Amino acid sequence: MQLASSEVTELLHQWSGGDPAAREKLVPLVYGELRRIARNCLREQPNNHTLQSTGLVHEAYLRLVGRASVRWDDRVAARSSDSE
């Protein structure tokens, strides 16, 4: 699925503005891409690690939605937030 950059950015802005429906629309749009990124990151880990890409994505999601306030300036800010 090809992500429309402008759509993702708009949903990030809506979410940071307090629209919970934007988050619900955003997750299915980016989930596959986040799993792909997670798989690539985990390939660099030792073979005996126990974390899977799905678990990594879910953990990142829980950290994001657990924040009191989320402020996204753009997709780059969203991606850098994942590493915090």
C-alpha positions as CSV (number, residue, x, y, z in Angstrom):
1,M,0.0,0.0,0.0
2,Q,1.5,3.3,-1.1
3,L,1.2,5.9,1.7
4,A,0.1,9.4,0.7
5,S,2.5,11.6,2.5
6,S,0.1,14.5,2.7
7,E,-2.6,12.3,4.2
8,V,-0.3,10.9,6.9
9,T,0.9,14.4,7.7
10,E,-2.6,15.7,7.9
11,L,-3.7,12.9,10.2
12,L,-0.7,13.5,12.4
13,H,-1.7,17.2,12.7
14,Q,-5.3,16.3,13.5
15,W,-4.2,13.8,16.2
16,S,-1.9,16.3,17.8
17,G,-4.9,18.7,17.8
18,G,-6.8,16.2,19.9
19,D,-8.8,14.3,17.3
20,P,-8.9,10.7,18.4
21,A,-10.5,9.6,15.2
22,A,-7.4,10.8,13.3
23,R,-5.3,8.3,15.3
24,E,-7.8,5.5,14.4
25,K,-7.4,6.3,10.7
26,L,-3.6,6.7,10.9
27,V,-2.8,3.4,12.5
28,P,-4.0,1.1,9.6
29,L,-2.2,3.4,7.1
30,V,1.2,3.2,8.7
31,Y,1.1,-0.2,10.4
32,G,2.7,-2.2,7.6
33,E,5.4,0.4,7.0
34,L,6.2,0.4,10.7
35,R,6.6,-3.4,10.7
36,R,8.9,-3.2,7.7
37,I,11.1,-0.6,9.5
38,A,11.0,-2.7,12.7
39,R,12.1,-5.9,10.7
40,N,15.0,-4.0,9.2
41,C,16.1,-2.7,12.6
42,L,15.8,-6.1,14.2
43,R,18.0,-7.6,11.4
44,E,20.9,-5.7,12.9
45,Q,20.4,-7.3,16.4
46,P,22.1,-10.5,17.5
47,N,20.3,-13.7,16.5
48,N,19.4,-14.5,20.1
49,H,17.2,-11.5,20.6
50,T,13.6,-12.3,21.5
51,L,11.7,-9.3,20.2
52,Q,9.7,-9.6,17.0
53,S,8.8,-6.8,14.6
54,T,5.1,-6.9,15.6
55,G,6.0,-6.6,19.3
56,L,8.3,-3.7,18.6
57,V,5.6,-1.8,16.6
58,H,3.0,-2.5,19.4
59,E,5.4,-1.3,22.1
60,A,6.1,1.9,20.1
61,Y,2.3,2.5,19.6
62,L,1.6,2.0,23.3
63,R,4.3,4.6,24.2
64,L,2.9,7.1,21.7
65,V,-0.7,6.9,22.8
66,G,0.3,6.8,26.4
67,R,1.8,10.3,26.2
68,A,-0.3,13.1,27.8
69,S,0.1,15.2,24.7
70,V,1.6,14.4,21.3
71,R,2.7,17.2,19.0
72,W,3.8,16.3,15.5
73,D,5.4,18.9,13.3
74,D,5.8,16.5,10.5
75,R,6.5,12.9,9.6
76,V,10.2,13.3,10.5
77,A,9.2,14.3,14.0
78,A,6.9,11.3,14.2
79,R,9.7,8.9,13.2
80,S,12.2,10.5,15.5
81,S,9.7,10.1,18.3
82,D,9.7,6.4,17.8
83,S,13.3,6.1,18.9
84,E,12.7,7.9,22.2
